[in-house]
Structures are given as C-alpha cells and as structure tokens.
Amino acid sequence: MAGLAGLRRLYLLPHFVAALELYARLGVETDASARTIRKAYHAKALASHPDKAAAPQQAAAEQTFKALAEAYEVLSVRAMR
C-alpha cells in the first residue's frame, strides 16, 4: 500500500508544481484572497499589455499577457485553485 501512495504522490507532483507556477506568474502567495489575485492580475496585465510595448518587445509582451490571463483564469475560480 505504501508503494501505491508513493506512486500517487509522483503522479500529483507535476500538477502541484504547475499550480504553484500559476501563483508565481501573478506574484501572489498560495493563500492569497480573490481580491489580491484580481489586483495582482490587473497590475501585471496593465504593465505587460502588448499594445503598450515597443515594437520589438510586442511578441514577448503578448506571450506574457497570455500567460497572466491563463493564470488568472484558473486562480479566479475558487474551485479550481
């Protein structure tokens, strides 16, 4: 039975790391409130919006903006956190 629990942990580890990465994208703690998450998203999205970036950095800004939107989409739903 202990072997099965170990396998389960190994299976869940990448999902846990991916979830932590979403919090890191927004720069918030894992126990952040919905309001804190929303404020962090708005601040970072405004700063990295592709329309505000200079021409050479627009592609990178677009990727960053999409990553922030993805993180917010998941973290804004309480059941998905």
C-alpha positions in Angstrom: 0.0 0.0 0.0 2.9 2.4 0.7 4.1 1.9 -2.9 0.8 3.0 -4.2 0.8 6.1 -2.1 4.3 6.9 -3.4 3.1 6.5 -7.0 0.2 8.7 -6.3 2.5 11.4 -5.0 4.7 11.2 -8.0 1.7 11.5 -10.3 0.4 14.6 -8.5 3.8 16.3 -8.2 3.8 17.9 -11.7 0.2 19.1 -11.1 1.2 20.7 -7.8 4.3 22.4 -9.4 2.1 23.7 -12.3 -0.3 25.1 -9.8 2.5 26.8 -7.9 3.7 28.3 -11.1 0.3 30.0 -11.7 0.7 31.8 -8.3 4.3 32.8 -9.2 3.2 34.3 -12.5 0.9 36.7 -10.7 3.4 37.1 -7.8 1.0 36.1 -5.1 1.1 33.7 -2.2 -0.8 30.4 -2.4 -3.2 31.6 0.3 -4.0 34.9 -1.4 -7.5 36.1 -1.4 -9.6 36.5 -4.6 -9.2 40.3 -4.3 -5.4 40.1 -4.0 -5.3 37.8 -7.0 -7.5 40.1 -9.0 -5.5 43.2 -8.1 -2.2 41.4 -8.9 -3.5 40.3 -12.3 -4.8 43.8 -13.2 -1.5 45.4 -12.3 0.7 42.9 -14.2 -1.7 42.8 -17.2 -1.6 46.5 -17.5 2.2 46.6 -17.2 2.7 43.9 -19.8 -0.1 44.7 -22.3 1.1 44.2 -25.9 -0.4 47.5 -27.0 1.8 49.4 -24.6 5.0 47.6 -25.5 7.5 48.9 -28.1 7.5 47.2 -31.4 10.5 44.8 -30.7 9.0 43.6 -27.4 5.4 43.1 -28.6 5.8 39.4 -29.2 7.3 38.8 -25.7 4.6 41.1 -24.1 1.9 39.1 -25.9 3.2 35.8 -24.5 3.5 37.3 -21.0 0.0 38.8 -21.3 -1.5 35.4 -22.3 0.4 33.6 -19.5 -1.1 36.1 -17.0 -4.6 35.6 -18.4 -4.3 31.9 -18.2 -3.1 32.1 -14.6 -5.9 34.4 -13.7 -8.5 32.3 -15.4 -7.6 29.3 -13.2 -7.0 31.2 -10.0 -10.0 33.4 -10.2 -12.3 30.3 -9.8 -12.2 29.2 -6.2 -12.9 25.6 -7.0 -10.0 25.4 -9.4 -7.4 26.7 -7.0 
